[in-house]
């Protein structure tokens, strides 16, 4: 099985995290460690980038956090540790310079969120047109943003319509339509030969306009107007209220994407990675999963896989990687959706969305999946909260 994109990121995080020995050798790190664990146990969804450096009798504490309580606790802990006269140079995000326009509404069909502020940087995830993201800081033409699922990354300003809190609220509560078809085009006129205004993929949101025959007038978040075929969209409020998270609906949605190529960081029919695929399938059925496979593995409830998989139900999430041992923690590197009869639909690296089998007699048997299966989680109908 091809190693998915998130493994590399997780390894990088592990290598950059302070070890117990390092914390013991560095008093600053020892003080910061429990505060980081409290406020930012997962740095993919929380900001905690703080260091300290002695300067004579002073201890300069600098960096960034996304909660003022975290800043206060850091300063108080450093003062209690008596490592020097504490100089507080910690910046709390969002940056106050962004206070007038603290939100961005994605205005391209698929926005590429990267690990660093450059087009050459790793694709971390994607956001769809109509999603509202929180702006945390700016560097050049890029903004460090937090999406609706709290995932962090850099999005180019040109991909967003920057707006005030009132503007974001008006967009979120205004009449919208959602793209439900596999692919569509907004055109300048209600005619299939008219020039395109924008493309659209499942989950894209437009401001709703009047109906004109077989067409629906729509408007993008940045004010571009056009028409899309009515059959491709649905009233968003009605769509949202009628989502039914059932095993059958999850299966139907998942199978729509068979053949979509693998894309590191992708979450749309233009390309998906393993957890981007599961996330998109469940989102289109009304539930927002966490972004990465090991984050999704903390949702729902555990289900025994057993030797024959008889306890599994259609729609369960299967997780792969390495099981925990006495000297090694569990590592989740891949996720897929269980169907039935020992089959799974997933997005392995290099091939795209496909159905594989755990049955050695099946033509689509995948020995790698059998050997790397770690555990299963039930999301549909799970007792108790889905979120960890």
Secondary structure as GFF3:
##gff-version 3
##sequence-region A 1 388
A	DSSP	alpha_helix	5	16	.	.	.	ID=ss1
A	DSSP	alpha_helix	20	25	.	.	.	ID=ss2
A	DSSP	alpha_helix	27	39	.	.	.	ID=ss3
A	DSSP	beta_strand	48	55	.	.	.	ID=ss4
A	DSSP	beta_strand	58	65	.	.	.	ID=ss5
A	DSSP	alpha_helix	68	81	.	.	.	ID=ss6
A	DSSP	beta_strand	85	92	.	.	.	ID=ss7
A	DSSP	three_ten_helix	96	98	.	.	.	ID=ss8
A	DSSP	beta_strand	103	106	.	.	.	ID=ss9
A	DSSP	beta_strand	110	114	.	.	.	ID=ss10
A	DSSP	beta_strand	123	128	.	.	.	ID=ss11
A	DSSP	beta_strand	132	139	.	.	.	ID=ss12
A	DSSP	beta_strand	142	146	.	.	.	ID=ss13
A	DSSP	beta_strand	152	156	.	.	.	ID=ss14
A	DSSP	three_ten_helix	157	159	.	.	.	ID=ss15
A	DSSP	beta_strand	160	163	.	.	.	ID=ss16
A	DSSP	alpha_helix	165	173	.	.	.	ID=ss17
A	DSSP	beta_strand	176	179	.	.	.	ID=ss18
A	DSSP	beta_strand	183	187	.	.	.	ID=ss19
A	DSSP	beta_strand	196	201	.	.	.	ID=ss20
A	DSSP	beta_strand	205	212	.	.	.	ID=ss21
A	DSSP	beta_strand	215	219	.	.	.	ID=ss22
A	DSSP	beta_strand	225	229	.	.	.	ID=ss23
A	DSSP	three_ten_helix	230	232	.	.	.	ID=ss24
A	DSSP	beta_strand	233	235	.	.	.	ID=ss25
A	DSSP	alpha_helix	236	241	.	.	.	ID=ss26
A	DSSP	alpha_helix	247	256	.	.	.	ID=ss27
A	DSSP	beta_strand	267	268	.	.	.	ID=ss28
A	DSSP	beta_strand	271	272	.	.	.	ID=ss29
A	DSSP	alpha_helix	274	283	.	.	.	ID=ss30
A	DSSP	alpha_helix	293	296	.	.	.	ID=ss31
A	DSSP	beta_strand	301	303	.	.	.	ID=ss32
A	DSSP	beta_strand	317	322	.	.	.	ID=ss33
A	DSSP	beta_strand	331	338	.	.	.	ID=ss34
A	DSSP	beta_strand	343	348	.	.	.	ID=ss35
A	DSSP	beta_strand	352	357	.	.	.	ID=ss36
A	DSSP	alpha_helix	367	372	.	.	.	ID=ss37
A	DSSP	beta_strand	373	378	.	.	.	ID=ss38
###
